[in-house]
Amino acid sequence: MAIIENGYLRGQIGNLVNRKVGYKNVVQTKPSDKTKQTRWTEAAASDFGTASAAGSLIRRAFRQVFHNLHDSEMNTRLNKYMQRVLRGNGKYDPGYLRVSKGNIQRLVDFQFNAKCHIYDYVYAEPQVSFAPSGTTTILIPALDVQRNFNNPKSCSHITLKIDVIGFHFSGKCFKLIGTHENEYQLYDGKTDAQTLVFDVDDSNYESILVCLSVTYITKNGNYSFLINSKDLNPAGIIAAYNL
């Protein structure tokens, strides 16, 4: 409803709003509360949801690896990585993007903690290869504990951990294929190279991700203390493969 007051129209008539500005009567269109979505915006929203769901699944799968000791932007960064994965093959129409049809290798080098890149703390690079059957082979090179690790103060032992996890993103599920840990005392010296082979016992995977992480420990008698924190928790994806 609108009224005339001192010669000026005030109030609303339909979607028109009348108000006084100085000595003028201004008529404006009331903004709509609803934004009409086009099929393109709906498709973009669908693809964003696919990326977010995939990122959430990866975080759940590797939670025991990074122990929630991550930077505050980790969730957002991972979602952006997953959007790049989805756009890895441009021949699929927006709204129909899937991880299994994208470029999963764009996840390689993702760090769960941006404050500490895994290769700023491990001065060696495991070599990962995938067989068409899903078998994952990892070569850990010979290491010199004094030269191949960044050793924080008060640390007496280092655990190098590798996790291989299979994902079915469409079904929103994952399964641990295998894990391997090597513990090194800082004065161990040199170690021999190792070859790890992980066999897939279930063909119902779309993708395989391999994560490398480091745990720092101080041992004092019968007690062990974890040194890792939100500022020191190297963990990153080192290999990825779509089956």
C-alpha positions as CSV (number, residue, x, y, z in Angstrom):
1,M,0.0,0.0,0.0
2,A,1.2,3.5,-0.7
3,I,0.0,6.9,0.7
4,I,0.5,10.5,-0.3
5,E,2.1,12.6,2.4
6,N,2.9,16.3,1.9
7,G,2.7,15.8,-1.8
8,Y,5.0,12.7,-1.9
9,L,4.0,9.1,-2.5
10,R,5.3,6.7,0.1
11,G,5.0,2.9,0.3
12,Q,4.7,0.0,-2.1
13,I,2.4,-0.7,-5.0
14,G,2.9,-4.1,-6.5
15,N,6.7,-4.5,-7.0
16,L,7.2,-0.8,-7.0
17,V,8.6,1.0,-4.0
18,N,8.0,4.8,-3.6
19,R,10.2,6.9,-1.3
20,K,11.3,10.5,-0.8
21,V,14.8,11.4,-1.6
22,G,15.4,15.1,-0.9
23,Y,12.7,17.0,-2.9
24,K,12.2,14.1,-5.3
25,N,9.7,11.2,-5.4
26,V,11.8,8.1,-6.3
27,V,10.1,4.9,-7.6
28,Q,12.2,1.7,-7.6
29,T,11.5,-1.9,-8.5
30,K,11.6,-4.2,-5.4
31,P,14.3,-6.8,-5.9
32,S,13.1,-10.4,-6.2
33,D,13.9,-12.8,-3.3
34,K,14.3,-15.6,-5.8
35,T,17.1,-15.9,-8.3
36,K,16.1,-17.9,-11.4
37,Q,18.7,-20.5,-12.1
38,T,19.6,-21.3,-15.7
39,R,20.5,-24.9,-16.7
40,W,24.2,-23.8,-16.7
41,T,24.1,-22.5,-13.1
42,E,22.3,-25.7,-12.0
43,A,24.9,-27.8,-13.8
44,A,27.8,-25.9,-12.1
45,A,26.1,-26.4,-8.7
46,S,25.8,-30.1,-9.4
47,D,29.5,-30.4,-10.4
48,F,30.5,-28.4,-7.3
49,G,28.5,-30.9,-5.2
50,T,30.2,-33.8,-6.8
51,A,33.6,-32.3,-6.1
52,S,32.7,-31.5,-2.5
53,A,31.4,-35.0,-1.8
54,A,34.6,-36.5,-3.3
55,G,36.7,-34.2,-1.1
56,S,34.8,-35.2,2.0
57,L,35.3,-38.9,1.2
58,I,39.0,-38.4,0.8
59,R,39.2,-36.6,4.1
60,R,37.4,-39.4,5.8
61,A,39.6,-42.0,4.2
62,F,42.9,-40.4,5.3
63,R,41.8,-39.0,8.7
64,Q,43.9,-41.6,10.5
65,V,46.9,-40.4,8.4
66,F,46.7,-36.6,9.1
67,H,45.0,-36.9,12.5
68,N,43.1,-33.7,12.0
69,L,46.4,-31.8,12.2
70,H,45.8,-29.8,9.1
71,D,45.7,-26.1,8.2
72,S,42.4,-24.2,8.4
73,E,42.0,-24.0,4.6
74,M,42.5,-27.7,3.9
75,N,38.8,-28.5,3.1
76,T,38.6,-25.6,0.7
77,R,41.9,-26.5,-1.0
78,L,40.9,-30.1,-1.5
79,N,37.5,-29.1,-3.0
80,K,39.3,-26.9,-5.5
81,Y,41.7,-29.8,-6.4
82,M,38.7,-32.1,-6.9
83,Q,37.1,-29.5,-9.3
84,R,40.3,-29.6,-11.3
85,V,40.1,-33.4,-11.4
86,L,36.5,-33.2,-12.7
87,R,37.5,-30.8,-15.4
88,G,40.4,-33.0,-16.5
89,N,38.5,-34.2,-19.5
90,G,36.5,-31.5,-21.2
91,K,34.4,-33.6,-23.5
92,Y,31.8,-34.3,-20.8
93,D,28.9,-31.8,-20.4
94,P,28.7,-29.6,-17.2
95,G,26.5,-31.3,-14.7
96,Y,27.6,-34.8,-15.7
97,L,31.3,-34.6,-14.5
98,R,32.5,-37.6,-12.6
99,V,35.8,-38.4,-10.8
100,S,36.1,-41.6,-12.8
101,K,35.9,-39.7,-16.0
102,G,38.3,-36.9,-14.9
103,N,42.1,-36.7,-14.4
104,I,42.7,-38.1,-10.9
105,Q,46.4,-37.4,-11.2
106,R,45.7,-33.8,-10.6
107,L,45.5,-34.8,-7.0
108,V,49.1,-35.7,-6.9
109,D,51.1,-33.4,-4.6
110,F,48.1,-32.4,-2.6
111,Q,49.2,-31.6,1.0
112,F,46.9,-32.2,3.9
113,N,48.8,-29.5,5.8
114,A,49.9,-26.6,3.7
115,K,52.4,-25.5,6.4
116,C,54.6,-28.5,5.9
117,H,55.0,-30.0,2.4
118,I,55.9,-33.7,2.7
119,Y,59.0,-33.3,0.5
120,D,60.3,-30.5,2.7
121,Y,60.7,-33.2,5.4
122,V,61.5,-36.3,3.4
123,Y,64.4,-35.9,1.0
124,A,63.7,-38.9,-1.1
125,E,60.8,-39.9,-3.3
126,P,59.1,-43.3,-3.4
127,Q,58.4,-44.6,-6.9
128,V,54.8,-45.8,-7.4
129,S,53.5,-47.8,-10.3
130,F,50.0,-49.2,-11.0
131,A,49.1,-52.3,-13.0
132,P,45.9,-52.5,-15.0
133,S,44.6,-55.1,-12.6
134,G,44.9,-52.6,-9.7
135,T,48.1,-53.9,-8.2
136,T,50.1,-51.1,-6.7
137,T,53.9,-51.4,-6.4
138,I,55.9,-48.9,-4.4
139,L,59.7,-48.7,-4.3
140,I,61.2,-47.0,-1.2
141,P,64.7,-46.0,-2.0
142,A,67.7,-46.7,0.2
143,L,67.8,-44.0,2.9
144,D,70.3,-42.3,5.1
145,V,68.4,-41.3,8.2
146,Q,70.7,-38.4,8.9
147,R,70.6,-37.1,5.3
148,N,67.2,-38.0,4.0
149,F,65.0,-36.5,6.7
150,N,64.4,-33.1,8.2
151,N,64.7,-33.9,11.9
152,P,63.0,-31.6,14.4
153,K,64.5,-30.8,17.7
154,S,63.9,-33.3,20.5
155,C,62.9,-36.0,18.0
156,S,64.5,-39.4,18.5
157,H,62.4,-41.6,16.1
158,I,60.8,-41.1,12.8
159,T,58.0,-43.2,11.3
160,L,57.6,-43.1,7.5
161,K,54.1,-44.3,6.6
162,I,52.5,-45.3,3.3
163,D,48.8,-45.8,2.9
164,V,47.0,-47.1,-0.3
165,I,43.3,-46.6,-0.4
166,G,40.7,-47.6,-3.1
167,F,37.8,-45.3,-3.8
168,H,34.4,-45.7,-5.4
169,F,33.4,-42.1,-5.6
170,S,30.1,-42.8,-7.3
171,G,29.1,-45.1,-4.5
172,K,30.6,-42.8,-1.8
173,C,32.7,-45.5,-0.3
174,F,36.4,-46.4,0.2
175,K,38.5,-49.3,1.5
176,L,42.0,-49.5,2.8
177,I,44.1,-51.7,0.4
178,G,47.2,-51.6,2.5
179,T,49.5,-49.7,4.8
180,H,53.1,-49.9,5.6
181,E,55.3,-48.3,8.3
182,N,59.0,-48.0,8.7
183,E,60.4,-46.6,12.0
184,Y,63.8,-45.1,12.0
185,Q,66.0,-44.1,15.0
186,L,67.9,-41.0,14.2
187,Y,71.2,-42.8,14.6
188,D,70.3,-45.9,12.5
189,G,72.5,-44.8,9.6
190,K,71.7,-46.2,6.1
191,T,68.8,-48.5,5.2
192,D,68.2,-50.8,2.2
193,A,65.7,-50.1,-0.5
194,Q,62.3,-51.8,-0.2
195,T,59.7,-52.9,-2.7
196,L,56.1,-53.0,-1.5
197,V,53.3,-54.7,-3.5
198,F,49.6,-54.2,-2.6
199,D,47.1,-56.4,-4.4
200,V,43.6,-55.2,-4.9
201,D,41.2,-57.8,-3.5
202,D,38.1,-56.1,-4.8
203,S,37.7,-54.9,-8.4
204,N,34.9,-52.5,-7.5
205,Y,37.2,-49.4,-7.2
206,E,37.2,-46.4,-9.5
207,S,40.4,-44.8,-8.2
208,I,43.4,-45.6,-6.0
209,L,45.3,-42.9,-4.0
210,V,48.6,-43.3,-2.2
211,C,49.6,-41.1,0.7
212,L,53.0,-40.6,2.3
213,S,53.2,-39.2,5.9
214,V,55.7,-38.7,8.6
215,T,55.3,-39.1,12.4
216,Y,57.9,-37.7,14.8
217,I,58.3,-39.3,18.2
218,T,60.4,-38.7,21.3
219,K,61.1,-41.8,23.4
220,N,62.1,-41.6,27.0
221,G,62.4,-44.9,28.7
222,N,59.1,-46.7,28.4
223,Y,57.2,-43.6,27.3
224,S,56.7,-42.2,23.8
225,F,55.6,-38.7,23.0
226,L,54.2,-37.5,19.7
227,I,55.7,-34.3,18.4
228,N,53.4,-33.8,15.4
229,S,51.2,-30.7,15.7
230,K,49.1,-28.4,13.4
231,D,52.4,-26.7,12.4
232,L,54.3,-29.9,11.9
233,N,52.4,-32.8,10.3
234,P,53.7,-33.6,6.8
235,A,51.3,-35.8,4.8
236,G,50.6,-35.6,1.1
237,I,49.2,-37.6,-1.8
238,I,52.1,-38.9,-3.9
239,A,50.3,-41.0,-6.5
240,A,46.8,-41.4,-8.0
241,Y,45.3,-43.7,-10.6
242,N,41.9,-44.3,-12.2
243,L,41.1,-47.9,-12.9
